[in-house]
Amino acid sequence: MRWAVVSDIHGNLPALQAVWAEIEAAGVEGVINLGDILSGPLWPSETAAFLMARPGPTIAGNHERQLLDTRTPQGASDARAAAALNAAQRAWVAALPGHAMLAGGAVALFHGTPSSDLEPWLHTVTPDFAPPASPGLRPATEAEMRARAGSGWPAGAQVLLCGHTHLPRMALVDGRLLLNPGSVGLPAYDHDQPHRHHVENSSPHARWALLSLGAQGWQAELRQTAYDWEQAAARAEDAGRVDWADALRTGRVGRTLPD
């Protein structure tokens, strides 16, 4: 059993297409998508069309929830994606579940943690933002990861997949595999909740993972894929999102804008 795992595509169609080509060459059973699929200034409608033609296990992230929520003010990225979608694409997004189980319950899919699609699982936001010394973010400890599981780890689950932070990482907690494949579409960003922090992969590559079950049990391999990130950065520049343009070109936070 072998699956590709993607997350946080954020409408970056060229990155997704490059990753998909490598996935097809890897000969997997399917592609697991952990959400935050469309939000941003890039190609939200085109990305939705691409994925709708290639169905597979897909859950909603916080940005799927937010771009459909007309009751509260939307950020620029969610509003742009929402305006670009047609009725069929909006219906597809609305039908996505918030979590799912695969492989007879052995693999659990969440965007953040079982309790929140906004909570990072494998990283911890800290109140000491002072770059370059501290980006306001560090890897979570085993105790923190265990606490965030709470009672939400389904009985029998051996693997938990999550996204949200855009940072690839895997860890073993109580003999169970936690895996974040990183972000296909956005390698860096600036955020102010719950404290100011920078997320940076330090390269513009698309990130994803391979998950497999063999004689040694569940194993994962983190992957990175080159693509035409200048095309994506130029698209962001044209939309007035210089923050995205810098992040897409470098994998680091450059100019910042409110979202």
Secondary structure by P-SEA (a helix, b strand, c coil): cbbbbbcccccaaaaaaaaaaaaaaacccbbbbccccccccccaaaaaaaaaaccccccccaaaaaaacccccccaaaaaaaaaccaaaaaaaaacccccccccccbbbbccccccccccccbbbbcccccccccccccccaaaaaaaacccccccccbbbbcccccccccccccbbbbbcccccccccccccccbbbbbccccccccbbbbbccccbbbbbbbbbcaaaaaaaaaaaaccaaaaaaaacccccccccc
